[in-house]
Amino acid sequence: MGDMAVLRATPALEALVELPAGRYVLGEPGEEREVELARVLIGRYPVVNAHFAGDIRKRDDPQLADHPATDVTRDEAEAFCLSIGARLPSADEWEALARGTDARAYPWGETFDETCCNCAEALMGWTVPVTAHPAGASPFGAEQLAGNVWEWVSDRTPDGWGVVKGGSYLDTGWGLRAARTQPADPARPTPTTGFRIAIDPGRSA
């Protein structure tokens, strides 16, 4: 496939899904809490490598154009969002997008299914295109919320570390639960961490 064909097939940055305003049950079993969230638009897919065209520090292999952009620090992810009038989703918004109104364990339901995501059980050992697992979409239509890459969210821990959600291609099913939240060094870019955008009503990417 030629370079232009790959880029034409790249998921558009403007592909957004709606997280409706409402009350959502979030948190690990035994630690559930109910939160009220405002309406927000969030990327259907993680930001991909093609969206960083011209940035020589990001992967420019056209065959990876539709893979999630990785090796970005939290500040870089936030700066990219700001440059297009967006922001990082909060951890609560991200989790509600993944779990829906029924507080499911995984975006697709209660039971882990390795065919719905890029995980350790799938034995891929690397990222895959963000459109590779449509059956793993959340109730609101967002994809790749489990596996492939961890995703930065806007939250920080009390000691200033960043927060990531979703797990990566190295994580097993237990680690891909939507309620799971991990601290991460905000200044350390890794090949297992990416991000997606969020846009408040009235603004557009």
Residue pairs with C-beta under 8 A, 6 or more apart in sequence:
1 9
1 62
1 63
2 62
3 62
6 50
6 62
6 63
6 65
6 66
7 50
7 62
7 65
9 65
9 66
10 48
10 50
10 51
10 65
10 66
11 44
11 45
11 48
11 66
11 130
11 131
13 43
13 47
13 51
13 84
13 197
13 205
14 204
14 205
15 43
15 44
15 45
16 41
16 42
16 43
16 44
16 199
16 205
17 41
17 42
17 43
17 44
17 97
17 140
17 141
17 142
18 39
18 40
18 41
18 140
19 37
19 39
19 40
19 41
19 42
19 93
19 96
19 97
19 140
20 39
20 140
21 37
21 38
21 39
22 36
22 37
22 101
23 34
23 35
23 36
23 37
24 34
24 35
24 37
24 92
24 95
24 96
24 99
24 101
24 103
25 32
25 33
25 34
25 99
25 103
26 32
26 33
26 34
26 35
26 92
26 95
26 96
26 99
26 103
26 179
27 33
27 179
28 177
28 179
28 180
29 179
32 103
35 92
35 96
37 92
37 93
37 96
38 200
39 201
40 89
40 93
40 198
40 199
40 200
40 201
41 198
41 199
41 200
41 201
42 89
42 93
42 94
42 97
42 142
42 196
42 197
42 198
42 199
43 142
43 196
43 197
43 198
44 141
44 142
44 143
45 68
45 130
45 131
45 142
45 143
45 144
45 196
46 68
46 69
46 130
46 144
46 148
46 149
46 151
46 194
46 195
46 196
47 68
47 69
47 77
47 80
47 194
47 195
47 196
47 197
48 65
48 66
48 67
48 68
48 69
48 130
49 58
49 59
49 60
49 61
49 64
49 65
49 66
49 67
49 68
49 69
50 65
50 66
51 69
51 80
52 58
52 69
52 80
53 60
57 71
58 69
58 71
58 72
59 67
59 69
59 70
59 71
64 127
66 129
66 130
66 131
67 127
67 128
67 129
67 130
68 127
68 130
68 144
68 148
68 149
68 194
69 194
69 195
70 127
70 149
70 189
70 190
70 191
70 192
70 193
70 194
71 189
71 190
71 191
71 193
72 80
72 152
72 189
72 193
72 194
72 195
73 186
73 187
73 188
73 189
74 152
74 162
74 184
74 186
74 187
75 186
75 187
76 189
77 88
77 152
77 194
77 195
78 87
78 88
78 152
78 154
80 195
81 87
81 88
81 195
81 197
81 198
84 197
84 205
85 199
85 203
85 204
85 205
86 197
86 198
86 199
86 203
86 205
87 154
87 197
87 198
87 199
87 200
88 152
88 153
88 154
88 195
88 197
88 198
89 97
89 153
89 154
89 196
89 197
89 198
90 153
90 154
90 155
90 198
91 153
91 154
91 155
91 163
91 165
91 181
93 153
93 198
94 145
94 151
94 153
94 165
94 166
95 165
95 178
95 179
95 181
97 138
97 140
97 142
97 145
98 106
98 107
98 138
98 142
98 145
98 146
98 165
98 166
98 178
99 105
99 107
99 138
99 178
99 179
100 107
100 138
100 139
100 140
101 139
102 139
104 110
104 139
104 178
105 111
105 112
105 177
105 178
105 179
106 112
106 113
106 116
106 136
106 146
106 176
106 177
106 178
107 116
107 136
107 137
107 138
107 139
107 142
107 145
107 146
107 178
108 116
108 135
108 136
108 137
108 138
108 146
112 173
112 174
112 176
113 135
113 136
114 121
114 122
114 173
115 122
115 133
115 135
116 133
116 135
116 136
116 146
117 133
117 136
117 144
117 146
117 147
117 148
117 176
118 124
118 127
118 128
118 132
118 133
118 144
118 147
118 148
118 169
119 146
119 147
119 167
119 169
119 171
119 172
119 173
119 176
120 169
120 170
120 171
120 172
121 172
121 173
122 147
122 169
124 169
125 169
126 169
127 148
127 149
127 169
127 191
128 148
128 169
130 143
130 144
130 148
131 143
132 148
133 143
133 144
133 147
133 148
134 143
136 143
136 144
136 145
136 146
136 147
137 143
138 145
144 166
145 151
145 165
145 166
145 178
146 166
146 167
146 176
146 178
147 166
147 167
147 168
147 169
147 171
147 176
148 166
148 168
148 169
148 194
149 166
149 168
149 169
149 192
149 193
149 194
150 164
150 165
150 166
150 167
150 168
150 182
150 184
150 192
150 193
150 194
151 164
151 165
151 166
151 193
151 194
151 195
151 196
152 162
152 163
152 164
152 184
152 193
152 194
152 195
153 163
153 164
153 165
155 162
155 163
156 162
156 163
156 186
157 163
157 183
160 186
161 183
161 184
161 185
161 186
162 183
162 184
162 185
162 186
163 181
163 182
163 183
163 184
164 181
164 182
164 183
164 184
164 193
165 178
165 180
165 181
165 182
166 176
166 178
167 175
167 176
167 177
167 180
168 192
168 193
169 192
170 192
184 193
197 205
199 205
